[in-house]
Amino acid sequence: MDLDTFPALDLDGLRHGFSTRSSGLPDQLESELMATFKAAGFPMVDAVHAEQIHGHAVQAVYTPCGIPVPGVDALATSVSRMPLVVRVADCGPVCFYDPVERVIALAHSGRRGTEGNIVGETIACLQSTYNSRPGNLIVQLGPCIRPPHYEVDFAVEIGRQARACGVRRYHDCGICTASRLDRYYSYRAEKGKTGRMWAVLMLEDTP
């Protein structure tokens, strides 16, 4: 298992990673994910996960709660050294970073979440909670399923939603999970019998 990173998020004060397919046994996947991210410098004991119900609710979080945050598909925080986590296997992991206000958010945006405009809801949460301005945000979409492997191009819609909110620095890695089964899991291509990738985003301490 490797960790992908994205140039737009390779910034001082920010740490991120997107896990790739494991060559290990399925029942060892979660422990391997924890170990891989821990080795990359993430304090995973303090990680906060979203429950992920394929909705568009967003929650600002300030402390680890021991269980996935109920009823939400996106998380936001201003707390350093507290990793945010979403799990995907075709849905889009969307990272948000405001370098001015020093806040982050991470969303799980699949077909239904995108239909509910979870990107817009996440940006609204950052605005109302942390006074973020959309024009200051850096937004990154990671690997997700895309046509012709899926009939709905929600990756394009995610970008449209971000720009409609005023985001100027939007980045899409352009990778289709179903096209790269050597490297990624795909729920659709593997007919539901598959693992999950983790997208993890964290603020680093600043001097």
C-alpha positions in Angstrom: 0.0 0.0 0.0 1.2 3.4 -0.9 0.0 6.9 -0.2 -0.8 9.2 -3.1 -0.4 13.0 -2.6 -1.5 15.9 -4.8 0.8 18.8 -5.7 -1.9 21.4 -4.9 -1.9 20.2 -1.3 1.9 19.8 -0.8 2.0 23.0 1.3 3.6 24.0 4.6 1.2 23.6 7.5 -0.8 20.8 5.7 -0.5 17.1 5.5 -2.5 14.8 3.3 -2.6 11.3 1.8 -4.8 9.0 -0.2 -4.3 5.3 0.3 -3.9 2.9 -2.6 -4.9 -0.7 -3.0 -3.5 -3.2 -0.5 -1.9 -6.5 -1.5 -2.7 -7.9 1.9 -5.6 -9.9 3.2 -9.0 -8.1 3.3 -9.4 -8.6 7.1 -6.1 -6.9 7.7 -7.0 -3.8 5.6 -8.0 -1.4 8.4 -4.9 -2.2 10.5 -2.7 -1.8 7.5 -4.4 1.6 6.8 -3.8 2.8 10.3 -0.2 1.6 10.3 0.5 3.2 6.9 -0.9 6.6 7.8 0.8 6.5 11.2 4.2 5.8 9.5 3.5 8.8 7.3 3.3 11.1 10.3 -0.5 11.2 11.0 -1.5 10.7 14.7 -4.3 8.3 13.8 -5.3 7.8 17.5 -6.7 11.3 17.2 -8.4 10.8 13.8 -12.0 11.8 13.2 -14.1 9.8 10.8 -17.4 10.7 9.1 -20.2 8.1 9.3 -20.9 8.6 5.6 -24.6 8.0 4.9 -24.4 9.3 1.3 -25.9 12.6 2.4 -24.7 16.2 2.3 -24.5 17.1 6.0 -21.3 18.7 7.3 -20.0 18.9 10.9 -17.3 21.1 12.3 -15.2 19.1 14.8 -12.8 20.0 17.6 -12.0 16.8 19.4 -11.8 13.0 18.6 -15.0 11.4 19.6 -14.1 7.7 19.4 -16.8 6.8 16.9 -17.6 8.1 13.4 -19.4 11.5 13.5 -23.1 10.4 13.1 -25.1 11.4 10.0 -22.4 13.4 8.2 -20.4 13.0 5.0 -18.1 15.9 5.5 -16.0 17.2 8.3 -14.3 20.6 9.0 -11.8 21.7 11.6 -9.4 24.4 12.8 -7.6 22.0 15.1 -4.0 21.0 14.3 -2.8 17.4 14.5 -6.3 16.0 14.3 -6.6 14.0 11.0 -10.0 14.0 9.2 -10.8 10.8 7.4 -13.3 9.7 4.7 -13.5 6.3 3.1 -14.1 5.8 -0.6 -14.1 3.1 -3.3 -15.5 5.2 -6.3 -17.0 8.2 -4.6 -15.1 11.4 -4.7 -12.8 12.5 -1.8 -12.8 16.3 -1.8 -10.2 18.2 0.2 -10.6 21.9 1.2 -7.9 24.1 2.6 -8.1 27.8 3.6 -4.5 28.9 4.1 -5.7 32.4 5.3 -7.9 31.2 8.2 -6.0 28.0 8.6 -8.9 25.6 8.4 -9.6 22.4 6.5 -12.5 20.2 5.4 -12.9 16.8 3.9 -16.0 15.5 2.1 -17.2 12.2 0.7 -19.1 13.1 -2.5 -20.6 10.3 -4.5 -23.6 10.4 -6.8 -26.1 11.3 -4.0 -23.9 13.6 -2.1 -23.1 15.5 -5.3 -26.8 15.7 -6.1 -27.2 17.3 -2.6 -24.4 19.7 -3.3 -22.2 18.6 -0.5 -19.4 20.7 -1.9 -21.5 23.8 -1.6 -22.6 22.8 1.9 -19.0 22.3 3.0 -18.0 25.7 1.7 -21.0 27.2 3.5 -19.9 25.5 6.7 -16.4 26.9 6.3 -17.8 30.4 5.7 -20.2 30.4 8.6 -18.0 28.7 11.1 -14.6 30.0 10.3 -15.2 33.1 8.1 -13.5 31.4 5.2 -13.8 33.1 1.8 -14.3 30.8 -1.2 -11.7 32.7 -3.2 -9.1 31.8 -0.7 -9.9 28.1 -0.7 -7.8 25.4 -2.4 -10.0 22.5 -3.3 -8.7 19.1 -4.6 -10.7 16.2 -5.9 -9.0 12.8 -5.7 -9.5 9.5 -7.6 -13.1 8.5 -8.2 -15.2 6.7 -10.8 -15.8 8.4 -14.1 -17.4 7.7 -17.5 -17.4 5.4 -19.4 -17.3 3.2 -16.2 -20.2 5.1 -14.7 -23.1 6.8 -16.4 -23.1 9.9 -14.2 -20.1 12.2 -14.4 -20.3 13.6 -10.8 -16.6 14.6 -11.0 -17.5 17.3 -13.5 -20.4 18.4 -11.3 -18.2 18.6 -8.2 -15.9 21.0 -10.1 -18.9 23.0 -11.3 -20.3 23.3 -7.8 -16.9 24.5 -6.4 -16.6 27.2 -9.0 -20.2 28.3 -8.6 -19.3 29.0 -4.9 -16.4 31.2 -6.0 -13.5 28.8 -5.7 -10.7 29.9 -8.0 -8.1 27.2 -7.1 -9.9 24.0 -8.0 -7.9 20.9 -8.8 -9.0 17.5 -10.1 -6.5 14.6 -10.3 -8.4 13.2 -13.2 -8.0 9.5 -12.1 -10.7 7.0 -12.6 -10.7 4.3 -9.9 -12.5 1.7 -12.2 -9.8 2.2 -14.8 -6.9 1.4 -12.4 -7.8 -1.7 -10.5 -4.1 -2.4 -10.2 -3.9 0.6 -7.9 -7.3 1.5 -6.5 -10.5 -0.2 -5.3 -13.7 0.2 -7.3 -17.0 -0.7 -5.7 -18.8 -0.7 -9.1 -16.2 -2.5 -11.1 -15.7 -5.2 -8.4 -19.4 -5.6 -7.8 -19.3 -4.5 -4.2 -16.7 -7.0 -3.1 -13.9 -4.7 -2.5 -11.9 -2.7 0.1 -11.8 1.1 0.7 -9.3 3.8 0.3 -8.8 6.4 2.9 -8.4 10.1 2.2 -6.8 11.8 5.2 -6.3 15.6 5.7 -4.6 17.3 8.6 -3.4 20.7 9.7 0.2 20.7 11.0 1.3 22.7 14.0 2.8 26.1 13.0 5.8 27.7 14.7 
